[in-house]
Amino acid sequence: MNRVVWFVAVIIFCSFAKSYSQKLTITKAITYERHTELAWETTEMAGIEYFKIMRSTNNSNFQAVKTVTTKKYLDFSDPAKLDTFYYYIDALNGLNQSVLKSDTIKMVEYKMNDDHLMDMVQEYTFRYFYDDAHPNSGLAKERNSSGDIVTTGGSGFGIMGLLVGIENGYITREEGITRIIRIISFLQFADKFHGVFPHWLNGKTGKVVPFSQFDNGGDLVETAFLMQGLLTARQFFDQDNATEKAIRGIITKLYEDVEWDWYARNDSGFLYWHWSPNYGWQMNFKIRGYNEALIVYLLAIASPTHGVPASYWNSGWTSSNYKNGNTWFGYKLPVGPAYGGPLFFAHYSFLGFDPRGIKDGFTNYFEQNRNHTLINRGYCIYNPQNHKKYSENC
């Protein structure tokens, strides 16, 4: 056989063999009320640069929805109606030529009830903190585009999401243990200032990333959010084996190393939000309610090593314009600013602190959070600024 002909024949055969061996498979397809989630895999990526998501309502006239470089996509549909869609994925080379197609799948949207919605929100929240965590530290990124910047307080929320993921079966207990070990191993050696973490860390190096010019040291509020997540994990990983005992031990040390009393600034009766090794107390921000930081005082008072007196609850937290007592949209607000303030006031501290039946001289904190939420909903219904789509379901 002529050498040139033989060489061309080999190339054709190899190309045929490669295309025959390559396979594009849709590995995940879940439909909700207003969107479909797709994920796919290929046996190899040689020659593939992009993926085009193809969609049809009749399984014949397919239209391109989006071209992506990732192997997952959320396709949002018309919220005014439920529909049936057919999908396949088209793999493209660098010349935008089709080299591989998946099988076609059929997806039927459905009306979600409250349980469906809660399940979806829980899983998506978990996946943000788990799938998009910093690869080295396991901590939560400030946002999905923040590179190596991780947030300490947000990581406390993410740790709680990790536990929900285990409980709901999104991951195994062993996978959760692997992640929490990565997190606490990193935190042991990350920058701390009298045991208090900064707002931001570099997820590779563990060094502080300044949040602002003078905010390059400890952030007591973000640390409290982190600690409530860690303490919840300490309670969750309760099995009598060496690994989970070690997890509990490291978390205990991280909590007991926090010098809450240092941030009381010479027993001032207040806790202070920030301290910097370069600028000292220049931020000069007293933590007092009512806002999202209630958990700071609870953890500081409870600390077995660097605690502050219980009197700090009144001398610090409730000391300034705490009481309200006014009524909006038929609901009385015991404490806090007009209308209750941002709704995260009812979220952040109460991820670790169960307010049911808990009260002081100002309020029952479950009723406070319930009424705050209902006032927020009442504002959406009244909609004085005529915002689009505000309603009783907002």
QUIBELJO-V341260 format. One record per residue. N is the residue number from 1. PSI is psi in degrees with one decimal (NA if undefined). Layout:
# QUIBELJO-V341260
N PSI
N PSI
This chain:
# QUIBELJO-V341260
1 137.6
2 136.0
3 -39.1
4 -45.0
5 -42.2
6 -42.2
7 -44.7
8 -40.1
9 -40.2
10 -43.6
11 -45.6
12 -43.0
13 -44.0
14 -41.0
15 -41.5
16 -42.4
17 -40.3
18 -46.5
19 -32.3
20 -35.7
21 -26.7
22 142.8
23 137.6
24 118.6
25 130.0
26 114.8
27 -17.5
28 131.0
29 108.7
30 130.4
31 139.9
32 -156.2
33 -33.8
34 4.7
35 162.6
36 136.3
37 128.4
38 143.0
39 151.3
40 164.8
41 154.2
42 150.6
43 -28.0
44 158.5
45 3.3
46 123.6
47 -1.7
48 126.6
49 -32.8
50 164.9
51 130.3
52 124.9
53 120.8
54 136.4
55 146.6
56 153.9
57 -6.6
58 9.1
59 22.2
60 -50.2
61 81.4
62 139.1
63 146.8
64 127.7
65 -45.6
66 149.6
67 127.0
68 166.1
69 -12.2
70 177.5
71 35.2
72 156.5
73 141.7
74 121.2
75 110.6
76 141.7
77 -176.7
78 117.8
79 -10.9
80 -11.9
81 156.0
82 145.9
83 169.4
84 132.8
85 149.4
86 137.4
87 148.2
88 160.9
89 131.6
90 116.0
91 133.6
92 149.5
93 -173.0
94 -14.9
95 13.5
96 29.6
97 140.1
98 127.7
99 -14.0
100 141.5
101 147.0
102 171.5
103 161.2
104 138.7
105 155.1
106 131.0
107 133.2
108 117.6
109 154.9
110 158.6
111 119.3
112 140.6
113 -178.0
114 -37.7
115 -41.8
116 -44.7
117 -44.1
118 -42.6
119 -43.1
120 -46.1
121 -41.8
122 -45.4
123 -42.2
124 -36.9
125 -47.2
126 -46.1
127 -31.3
128 -48.0
129 -27.6
130 -53.8
131 -35.6
132 13.7
133 158.5
134 131.7
135 -25.2
136 -50.4
137 -23.4
138 -0.7
139 165.3
140 133.2
141 150.9
142 -40.7
143 170.8
144 -6.7
145 17.3
146 9.3
147 -123.4
148 0.9
149 121.6
150 153.4
151 130.9
152 -47.0
153 -44.8
154 -29.7
155 -30.3
156 -41.8
157 -41.0
158 -36.1
159 -40.6
160 -38.2
161 -35.6
162 -42.2
163 -39.2
164 -38.7
165 -39.8
166 -47.6
167 -37.4
168 -3.0
169 15.0
170 -33.9
171 165.7
172 165.3
173 -37.8
174 -40.5
175 -39.3
176 -38.9
177 -42.6
178 -42.2
179 -43.5
180 -32.9
181 -41.8
182 -42.4
183 -53.0
184 -28.6
185 -40.6
186 -44.4
187 -30.0
188 -34.9
189 5.2
190 162.4
191 134.1
192 154.3
193 98.9
194 44.0
195 -1.8
196 132.4
197 152.7
198 168.9
199 -46.8
200 144.3
201 156.7
202 120.3
203 -14.4
204 -47.3
205 -21.9
206 7.0
207 151.2
208 140.2
209 116.2
210 134.6
211 -29.2
212 -177.8
213 -47.8
214 -3.8
215 71.0
216 26.0
217 -139.4
218 141.3
219 106.1
220 -33.2
221 -48.3
222 -36.4
223 -38.8
224 -41.1
225 -39.2
226 -43.6
227 -37.8
228 -33.1
229 -44.3
230 -41.7
231 -33.2
232 -40.6
233 -37.7
234 -38.7
235 -34.1
236 -44.7
237 78.8
238 9.9
239 153.8
240 68.3
241 166.7
242 -39.6
243 -50.3
244 -29.0
245 -41.5
246 -39.9
247 -48.0
248 -38.4
249 -42.8
250 -42.5
251 -41.8
252 -43.1
253 -41.4
254 -42.1
255 -45.1
256 -16.7
257 -13.9
258 119.5
259 75.8
260 -37.2
261 -29.2
262 -40.1
263 3.8
264 -5.6
265 69.1
266 45.7
267 52.1
268 -12.9
269 -8.1
270 157.8
271 143.4
272 142.6
273 -43.1
274 149.5
275 138.7
276 138.6
277 -18.9
278 -34.9
279 3.6
280 -128.5
281 24.7
282 -32.3
283 -35.9
284 47.6
285 104.5
286 140.8
287 112.3
288 151.7
289 171.0
290 130.2
291 -154.7
292 -3.1
293 15.3
294 -38.1
295 -24.5
296 -48.5
297 -36.9
298 -45.8
299 -35.2
300 -43.6
301 -34.8
302 -12.9
303 129.8
304 -8.7
305 -37.3
306 46.1
307 163.8
308 159.1
309 151.6
310 -22.4
311 -17.5
312 -22.4
313 -43.8
314 -39.7
315 -26.1
316 -67.0
317 -46.5
318 19.0
319 -13.5
320 111.7
321 41.2
322 -45.3
323 143.8
324 -85.5
325 -3.3
326 165.8
327 132.8
328 132.0
329 32.4
330 5.9
331 128.7
332 134.1
333 108.5
334 -43.9
335 166.3
336 178.1
337 173.7
338 135.5
339 -1.0
340 -16.8
341 -172.4
342 145.2
343 -18.6
344 -11.9
345 -31.0
346 2.5
347 -62.9
348 -53.4
349 -19.2
350 10.3
351 -34.2
352 -16.8
353 113.5
354 113.1
355 -3.0
356 119.9
357 3.4
358 126.8
359 156.9
360 -157.9
361 -3.9
362 -38.3
363 161.6
364 120.1
365 -21.0
366 -44.6
367 -37.5
368 -49.2
369 -39.4
370 -48.5
371 -37.3
372 -45.1
373 -42.3
374 -32.9
375 -41.1
376 -43.8
377 -39.9
378 -38.2
379 -39.8
380 -37.3
381 -45.3
382 -41.7
383 62.6
384 -23.1
385 4.1
386 44.3
387 142.0
388 132.8
389 8.4
390 135.9
391 -174.7
392 -15.4
393 4.7
394 NA
